[in-house]
Amino acid sequence: MPTLSKLLSKFSIDQRAILIALIEKILTLNWHGLDIKKLQGHGDVFRLRKGKIRIIFIKDKNKKIIRIIDIGYRNEKTYKL
């Protein structure tokens, strides 16, 4: 699984700042106002949409642990799990 810094490296500095703020909201479970949906057929896998960028993550119900799986543009293979 790629590291978060590697996932963010393909974005511009401005986009990285926005993505880091969004990731902080995801990790603190402050999802109010975010476009988050559960992916069908994948258990506890969610996606956050910000324009053309998608953040795919898993939320463990029991441990309240969140892992970022992928960050990319919609037209890339972001949804290929």
PyMOL commands that set and color helices and strands:
alter all, ss='L'
color gray80, all
select helices_A, chain A and resi 4-8+13-27
alter helices_A, ss='H'
color red, helices_A
select strands_A, chain A and resi 35-38+45-50+53-60+65-73
alter strands_A, ss='S'
color yellow, strands_A
deselect
rebuild
show_as cartoon
